[in-house]
């Protein structure tokens, strides 16, 4: 079972500045977190065209809970976490999820 950390970013004050900082600074920083098996991100939209609750969502995947716990205690995770305040002007919501594939 895979563990996913979802990082949901609220609408930033300056979307272009958010995008540039996220891609140029934060992605390289967060990519160094030990134990990551996958790291994705993207801007969000709603199916009905209404304003989405978030601007973008990043997903950090770990093999299991032990890998996430080890990563959470790392200097790299601390640095990535501290960096969020540098660009996430719209706030951030984070959660974890155990994921299982349902397609066989």
DSSP file (Angstrom, degrees, kcal/mol; ACC not computed):
  #  RESIDUE AA STRUCTURE BP1 BP2  ACC     N-H-->O    O-->H-N    N-H-->O    O-->H-N    TCO  KAPPA ALPHA  PHI   PSI    X-CA   Y-CA   Z-CA
    1    1 A X              0   0    0      0, 0.0     2,-0.3     0, 0.0    99,-0.2   0.000 360.0 360.0 360.0 131.9    0.0    0.0    0.0
    2    2 A X  E     -A   99   0A   0     97,-1.7    97,-3.5    62,-0.1     2,-0.5  -0.629 360.0-140.7 -89.7 146.6    1.4    3.4   -1.0
    3    3 A X  E     -AB  98  62A   0     59,-2.6    59,-2.8    -2,-0.3     2,-0.4  -0.937  17.4-164.5-108.0 129.6    1.2    6.5    1.2
    4    4 A X  E     -AB  97  61A   0     93,-3.0    93,-2.2    -2,-0.5     2,-0.6  -0.937  11.0-157.8-115.0 135.1    0.4    9.8   -0.4
    5    5 A X  E     -AB  96  60A   0     55,-2.9    55,-2.7    -2,-0.4     2,-0.5  -0.965  15.4-158.7-105.4 118.2    0.9   13.2    1.1
    6    6 A X  E     -AB  95  59A   0     89,-2.9    89,-1.9    -2,-0.6     2,-0.6  -0.861   5.4-165.2 -99.7 130.0   -1.3   15.7   -0.7
    7    7 A X  E     -AB  94  58A   0     51,-3.0    51,-2.6    -2,-0.5     2,-0.6  -0.952   7.2-164.5-117.2 109.5   -0.3   19.4   -0.4
    8    8 A X  E     -AB  93  57A   0     85,-3.5    85,-2.4    -2,-0.6     2,-0.5  -0.854   4.9-155.6-103.6 115.9   -3.2   21.6   -1.5
    9    9 A X  E     -AB  92  56A   0     47,-3.0    46,-3.6    -2,-0.6    47,-1.3  -0.784   9.7-136.1 -97.4 128.0   -2.3   25.2   -2.2
   10   10 A X        -     0   0    0     81,-2.5    80,-0.4    -2,-0.5     2,-0.3  -0.208  49.0 -65.4 -70.3 169.3   -4.8   28.0   -2.0
   11   11 A X        -     0   0    0     79,-0.3    -1,-0.2    42,-0.2     2,-0.1  -0.399  60.9-135.7 -59.3 117.8   -5.1   30.8   -4.6
   12   12 A X        -     0   0    0     -2,-0.3     3,-0.4    -3,-0.1    76,-0.1  -0.347  13.0-120.6 -76.4 158.7   -1.8   32.7   -4.4
   13   13 A X  S    S+     0   0    0      1,-0.3     2,-0.4     2,-0.1    -1,-0.1   0.871 110.0  24.1 -61.6 -37.6   -1.7   36.5   -4.5
   14   14 A X  S  > S-     0   0    0      1,-0.1     4,-2.4     2,-0.0     3,-0.3  -0.844  70.2-170.9-132.7  93.2    0.5   36.4   -7.6
   15   15 A X  H  > S+     0   0    0     -2,-0.4     4,-2.8    -3,-0.4     5,-0.2   0.860  87.0  52.9 -56.3 -38.8    0.0   33.1   -9.6
   16   16 A X  H  > S+     0   0    0      2,-0.2     4,-2.3     1,-0.2    -1,-0.2   0.908 110.8  46.9 -64.7 -40.5    2.9   33.8  -12.0
   17   17 A X  H  > S+     0   0    0     -3,-0.3     4,-2.6     2,-0.2     5,-0.3   0.899 111.8  51.7 -67.0 -40.1    5.3   34.3   -9.1
   18   18 A X  H  X S+     0   0    0     -4,-2.4     4,-3.2     2,-0.2     5,-0.3   0.961 110.9  47.7 -58.3 -51.9    4.0   31.2   -7.4
   19   19 A X  H  X S+     0   0    0     -4,-2.8     4,-2.5     1,-0.2     5,-0.3   0.915 113.6  46.7 -57.8 -46.4    4.5   29.1  -10.5
   20   20 A X  H  X S+     0   0    0     -4,-2.3     4,-2.6     2,-0.2     5,-0.3   0.940 116.6  43.1 -63.7 -47.7    8.0   30.4  -11.1
   21   21 A X  H  X>S+     0   0    0     -4,-2.6     4,-2.8     2,-0.2     5,-1.8   0.935 114.4  50.7 -64.4 -45.7    9.1   29.9   -7.5
   22   22 A X  I  <>S+     0   0    0     -4,-3.2     5,-2.9    -5,-0.3     6,-0.2   0.939 117.7  38.0 -58.6 -49.0    7.5   26.5   -7.2
   23   23 A X  I  <5S+     0   0    0     -4,-2.5     5,-0.3    -5,-0.3    -1,-0.2   0.876 124.9  37.3 -71.8 -38.2    9.1   25.2  -10.3
   24   24 A X  I  <5S+     0   0    0     -4,-2.6    -2,-0.2    -5,-0.3    -3,-0.2   0.801 134.8  11.0 -87.8 -30.3   12.5   26.8  -10.0
   25   25 A X  I  X5S+     0   0    0     -4,-2.8     4,-1.6    -5,-0.3    -3,-0.2   0.796 125.1  44.2-115.2 -53.6   13.1   26.6   -6.2
   26   26 A X  I  ><S+     0   0    0     -5,-1.8     4,-3.4     1,-0.2     5,-0.3   0.916 108.5  54.2 -71.7 -43.2   10.6   24.4   -4.3
   27   27 A X  H  ><S+     0   0    0     -5,-2.9     4,-2.3    -6,-0.3    -1,-0.2   0.944 111.0  45.9 -57.5 -49.4   10.5   21.4   -6.7
   28   28 A X  H  4 S+     0   0    0     -5,-0.3     4,-0.4    -6,-0.2    -1,-0.2   0.890 116.6  47.0 -60.5 -35.8   14.3   20.9   -6.6
   29   29 A X  H >< S+     0   0    0     -4,-1.6     3,-1.3     1,-0.2    -2,-0.2   0.955 115.4  42.9 -68.0 -51.5   14.2   21.3   -2.8
   30   30 A X  H >< S+     0   0    0     -4,-3.4     3,-1.8     1,-0.3    -2,-0.2   0.785 102.7  68.6 -68.0 -27.3   11.3   19.0   -2.2
   31   31 A X  T 3< S+     0   0    0     -4,-2.3    -1,-0.3    -5,-0.3    -2,-0.2   0.681  90.2  64.9 -65.3 -16.2   12.6   16.4   -4.6
   32   32 A X  T <   +     0   0    0     -3,-1.3    -1,-0.3    -4,-0.4    -2,-0.2   0.514  69.8 121.4 -84.8  -5.7   15.5   15.7   -2.2
   33   33 A X  S X  S-     0   0    0     -3,-1.8     3,-1.3    43,-0.2    38,-0.1  -0.405  70.2-117.0 -60.7 125.7   13.2   14.3    0.5
   34   34 A X  T 3  S+     0   0    0      1,-0.2     3,-0.1    37,-0.2    40,-0.1  -0.352  91.9  25.4 -68.2 144.3   14.5   10.8    1.1
   35   35 A X  T 3  S+     0   0    0      1,-0.3    28,-0.6    35,-0.1    -1,-0.2   0.364  77.8 147.2  89.0  -5.4   12.1    7.9    0.4
   36   36 A X  E <   +C   62   0A   0     -3,-1.3    -1,-0.3     1,-0.2    26,-0.2  -0.447  22.8 179.8 -62.9 131.5   10.0    9.7   -2.3
   37   37 A X  E    S+     0   0A   0     24,-2.9     2,-0.3     1,-0.4    25,-0.2   0.630  71.7   1.9-102.7 -21.6    8.9    7.2   -4.9
   38   38 A X  E     -C   61   0A   0     23,-1.0    23,-2.9     2,-0.0    -1,-0.4  -0.966  57.0-167.5-161.2 149.9    7.0    9.8   -6.9
   39   39 A X  E     +C   60   0A   0     -2,-0.3     2,-0.3    21,-0.2    21,-0.2  -0.939  18.4 165.9-144.9 117.1    6.3   13.5   -6.8
   40   40 A X  E     +C   59   0A   0     19,-2.4    19,-3.0    -2,-0.3     2,-0.3  -0.882   7.0 176.6-127.5 159.9    3.7   15.2   -9.0
   41   41 A X  E     +C   58   0A   0     -2,-0.3     2,-0.3    17,-0.3    17,-0.2  -0.981   5.4 159.6-156.2 159.2    2.0   18.5   -9.0
   42   42 A X  E     -C   57   0A   0     15,-1.5    15,-2.5    -2,-0.3     2,-0.2  -0.959  40.6 -95.6-172.5 158.8   -0.6   20.4  -11.1
   43   43 A X  E     -C   56   0A   0     -2,-0.3    13,-0.3    13,-0.2     2,-0.3  -0.527  44.9-133.8 -78.6 150.7   -3.0   23.2  -11.2
   44   44 A X        +     0   0    0     11,-1.9     2,-0.3    -2,-0.2     8,-0.2  -0.709  23.8 177.2-110.8 158.2   -6.6   22.3  -10.5
   45   45 A X        -     0   0    0     -2,-0.3     2,-0.3     6,-0.1     6,-0.1  -0.942  28.0-113.8-145.6 165.7  -10.0   23.0  -12.0
   46   46 A X    >   -     0   0    0      4,-0.5     3,-0.6    -2,-0.3     6,-0.1  -0.689  18.0-125.9-102.4 158.6  -13.5   21.9  -11.3
   47   47 A X  T 3  S+     0   0    0     -2,-0.3    -1,-0.1     1,-0.2     0, 0.0   0.792 111.0  46.6 -70.8 -28.3  -15.7   19.8  -13.5
   48   48 A X  T 3  S-     0   0    0      2,-0.0    -1,-0.2     3,-0.0     3,-0.1   0.407 113.8-112.1 -97.5   3.4  -18.5   22.4  -13.5
   49   49 A X  S <  S+     0   0    0     -3,-0.6     3,-0.1     1,-0.2    -2,-0.1   0.475  71.8 135.0  83.4   1.3  -16.3   25.4  -14.1
   50   50 A X  S    S-     0   0    0      1,-0.1    -4,-0.5    -5,-0.0     2,-0.3  -0.255  71.6 -74.5 -74.9 170.5  -16.8   27.0  -10.7
   51   51 A X        -     0   0    0     -6,-0.1    -1,-0.1    -3,-0.1    -6,-0.1  -0.508  54.0-128.4 -66.3 124.4  -13.9   28.4   -8.7
   52   52 A X        -     0   0    0     -2,-0.3   -41,-0.1    -8,-0.2    -1,-0.1  -0.386  10.6-124.1 -74.1 155.6  -11.9   25.5   -7.3
   53   53 A X  S    S+     0   0    0    -43,-0.1     2,-0.3    -2,-0.1   -42,-0.2   0.691  94.0  38.1 -71.7 -16.8  -11.0   25.4   -3.6
   54   54 A X        -     0   0    0    -44,-0.1   -44,-0.3     1,-0.1   -10,-0.2  -0.923  63.3-147.1-133.0 157.4   -7.3   25.1   -4.4
   55   55 A X  S    S-     0   0    0    -46,-3.6   -11,-1.9     1,-0.3     2,-0.3   0.855  84.6  -7.1 -85.6 -44.0   -4.9   26.6   -7.0
   56   56 A X  E     -BC   9  43A   0    -47,-1.3   -47,-3.0   -13,-0.3     2,-0.4  -0.977  58.0-147.2-151.3 158.6   -2.6   23.6   -7.2
   57   57 A X  E     -BC   8  42A   0    -15,-2.5   -15,-1.5    -2,-0.3     2,-0.4  -0.999   7.9-162.2-133.4 131.5   -2.1   20.2   -5.6
   58   58 A X  E     -BC   7  41A   0    -51,-2.6   -51,-3.0    -2,-0.4     2,-0.5  -0.887   7.2-156.7-108.0 144.4    1.2   18.4   -5.1
   59   59 A X  E     -BC   6  40A   0    -19,-3.0   -19,-2.4    -2,-0.4     2,-0.5  -0.983   5.7-169.5-125.8 122.4    1.4   14.7   -4.3
   60   60 A X  E     -BC   5  39A   0    -55,-2.7   -55,-2.9    -2,-0.5     2,-0.4  -0.954  13.3-156.7-112.1 123.5    4.3   13.1   -2.6
   61   61 A X  E     -BC   4  38A   0    -23,-2.9   -24,-2.9    -2,-0.5   -23,-1.0  -0.823  11.3-176.6-108.7 139.2    4.3    9.3   -2.6
   62   62 A X  E     -BC   3  36A   0    -59,-2.8   -59,-2.6    -2,-0.4   -26,-0.1  -0.941  34.5-121.0-130.0 152.0    6.1    7.0   -0.2
   63   63 A X  S    S-     0   0    0    -28,-0.6     2,-0.3    -2,-0.3    -1,-0.1   0.862  86.3 -23.8 -62.0 -37.1    6.3    3.2   -0.2
   64   64 A X  S  > S-     0   0    0    -62,-0.1     4,-1.8   -61,-0.1     3,-0.2  -0.942  75.0 -80.1-162.8 179.0    4.8    2.8    3.2
   65   65 A X  H  > S+     0   0    0     -2,-0.3     4,-2.6     1,-0.2     5,-0.2   0.864 123.5  56.2 -61.5 -38.1    4.1    4.5    6.5
   66   66 A X  H  > S+     0   0    0      1,-0.2     4,-2.4     2,-0.2    -1,-0.2   0.897 106.3  50.3 -62.4 -40.2    7.6    3.8    7.8
   67   67 A X  H  > S+     0   0    0      2,-0.2     4,-2.3     1,-0.2    -1,-0.2   0.893 111.3  48.8 -64.8 -39.7    9.1    5.6    4.8
   68   68 A X  H  X S+     0   0    0     -4,-1.8     4,-2.7     2,-0.2    -2,-0.2   0.918 110.5  50.5 -65.4 -43.2    6.9    8.6    5.4
   69   69 A X  H  X S+     0   0    0     -4,-2.6     4,-1.1     1,-0.2    -2,-0.2   0.915 111.8  47.9 -61.6 -43.0    7.9    8.7    9.1
   70   70 A X  H  < S+     0   0    0     -4,-2.4     3,-0.4     1,-0.2    -1,-0.2   0.916 113.3  47.9 -63.5 -42.5   11.6    8.5    8.2
   71   71 A X  H >< S+     0   0    0     -4,-2.3     3,-1.9     1,-0.2     6,-0.4   0.892 104.8  59.8 -65.1 -39.4   11.2   11.3    5.6
   72   72 A X  H 3< S+     0   0    0     -4,-2.7    -1,-0.2     1,-0.3    -2,-0.2   0.794 105.9  49.0 -61.5 -27.9    9.2   13.5    8.0
   73   73 A X  T 3< S+     0   0    0     -4,-1.1    -1,-0.3    -3,-0.4    -2,-0.2   0.383  92.2 108.3 -91.2   4.2   12.2   13.5   10.4
   74   74 A X  S <> S-     0   0    0     -3,-1.9     4,-1.9    -4,-0.1     5,-0.1  -0.440  75.3-126.6 -85.5 155.7   14.7   14.4    7.7
   75   75 A X  H  > S+     0   0    0      1,-0.2     4,-2.4     2,-0.2     5,-0.2   0.845 111.5  58.0 -62.4 -34.8   16.5   17.7    7.2
   76   76 A X  H  > S+     0   0    0      2,-0.2     4,-2.3     1,-0.2    -1,-0.2   0.899 106.5  46.3 -65.7 -41.0   15.3   17.7    3.6
   77   77 A X  H  > S+     0   0    0     -6,-0.4     4,-2.9     2,-0.2    -1,-0.2   0.897 111.6  52.5 -68.0 -39.2   11.6   17.5    4.7
   78   78 A X  H  X S+     0   0    0     -4,-1.9     4,-2.3     2,-0.2    -2,-0.2   0.913 110.9  47.3 -61.4 -42.2   12.3   20.3    7.3
   79   79 A X  H  X S+     0   0    0     -4,-2.4     4,-1.6     2,-0.2    -2,-0.2   0.919 113.4  47.4 -66.2 -43.5   13.8   22.5    4.6
   80   80 A X  H  X S+     0   0    0     -4,-2.3     4,-0.9     1,-0.2    -2,-0.2   0.916 112.9  49.5 -64.0 -42.6   11.0   21.8    2.1
   81   81 A X  H >< S+     0   0    0     -4,-2.9     3,-0.6     1,-0.2     4,-0.4   0.899 110.5  49.5 -62.9 -41.6    8.4   22.5    4.9
   82   82 A X  H >< S+     0   0    0     -4,-2.3     3,-0.6     1,-0.2    -1,-0.2   0.810 105.1  60.0 -66.7 -29.6   10.1   25.8    5.9
   83   83 A X  H >< S+     0   0    0     -4,-1.6     3,-2.2     1,-0.2     4,-0.4   0.751  83.9  79.3 -71.2 -24.2   10.2   26.9    2.3
   84   84 A X  G XX S+     0   0    0     -4,-0.9     4,-2.6    -3,-0.6     3,-1.7   0.860  85.6  60.2 -54.4 -39.3    6.4   26.8    1.8
   85   85 A X  G <4 S+     0   0    0     -3,-0.6    -1,-0.3    -4,-0.4    -2,-0.2   0.697  93.8  67.9 -63.2 -18.0    6.0   30.1    3.6
   86   86 A X  G <4 S+     0   0    0     -3,-2.2    -1,-0.3    -4,-0.2    -2,-0.2   0.643 122.7   5.0 -77.2 -14.2    8.1   31.7    0.9
   87   87 A X  T <4 S+     0   0    0     -3,-1.7     2,-1.9    -4,-0.4     3,-0.2   0.555 100.4  92.8-142.9 -19.3    5.6   31.2   -1.9
   88   88 A X    ><  +     0   0    0     -4,-2.6     3,-1.6     1,-0.2   -78,-0.1  -0.440  39.2 155.3 -87.1  67.5    2.2   29.8   -0.6
   89   89 A X  T 3   +     0   0    0     -2,-1.9    -1,-0.2     1,-0.3   -78,-0.1   0.667  69.9  57.8 -68.9 -16.6    0.5   33.2    0.0
   90   90 A X  T 3  S-     0   0    0    -80,-0.4    -1,-0.3     1,-0.3   -79,-0.3   0.333 115.1-110.6 -94.1   6.9   -2.9   31.5   -0.4
   91   91 A X    <   -     0   0    0     -3,-1.6   -81,-2.5   -81,-0.2     2,-0.3  -0.097  28.0-111.9  86.2 170.4   -2.3   29.1    2.4
   92   92 A X  E     -A    9   0A   0    -83,-0.2     2,-0.4    -3,-0.1   -83,-0.2  -0.999  15.3-163.0-146.3 141.6   -1.8   25.4    2.3
   93   93 A X  E     -A    8   0A   0    -85,-2.4   -85,-3.5    -2,-0.3     2,-0.4  -0.994  15.9-170.2-123.3 132.2   -3.7   22.3    3.5
   94   94 A X  E     +A    7   0A   0     -2,-0.4     2,-0.3   -87,-0.2   -87,-0.2  -0.946  11.0 162.4-125.5 145.4   -2.0   18.9    3.8
   95   95 A X  E     -A    6   0A   0    -89,-1.9   -89,-2.9    -2,-0.4     2,-0.3  -0.978  26.1-131.3-150.6 162.3   -3.2   15.4    4.4
   96   96 A X  E     -A    5   0A   0     -2,-0.3     2,-0.3   -91,-0.2   -91,-0.2  -0.822  20.0-172.9-113.5 157.9   -2.0   11.9    4.0
   97   97 A X  E     -A    4   0A   0    -93,-2.2   -93,-3.0    -2,-0.3     2,-0.5  -0.978  24.2-133.1-150.6 134.0   -3.8    9.0    2.4
   98   98 A X  E     -A    3   0A   0     -2,-0.3     2,-0.4   -95,-0.2   -95,-0.2  -0.772  34.6-158.5 -80.6 129.4   -3.2    5.2    2.1
   99   99 A X  E     +A    2   0A   0    -97,-3.5   -97,-1.7    -2,-0.5     2,-0.4  -0.918  17.5 179.6-118.4 139.5   -3.7    4.3   -1.5
  100  100 A X        -     0   0    0     -2,-0.4     2,-0.3   -99,-0.2    -2,-0.0  -0.994  32.3-116.8-131.1 139.1   -4.5    1.0   -3.1
  101  101 A X        -     0   0    0     -2,-0.4    -2,-0.0     1,-0.1     0, 0.0  -0.582  22.2-171.4 -73.6 134.6   -5.0    0.4   -6.8
  102  102 A X        +     0   0    0     -2,-0.3     2,-0.4     2,-0.0    -1,-0.1   0.539  61.1  89.0-103.5 -10.3   -8.5   -0.8   -7.6
  103  103 A X              0   0    0      1,-0.1    -2,-0.0     0, 0.0     0, 0.0  -0.741 360.0 360.0 -87.0 133.5   -7.9   -1.6  -11.2
  104  104 A X              0   0    0     -2,-0.4    -1,-0.1     0, 0.0    -3,-0.0   0.364 360.0 360.0-116.7 360.0   -6.7   -5.1  -11.8
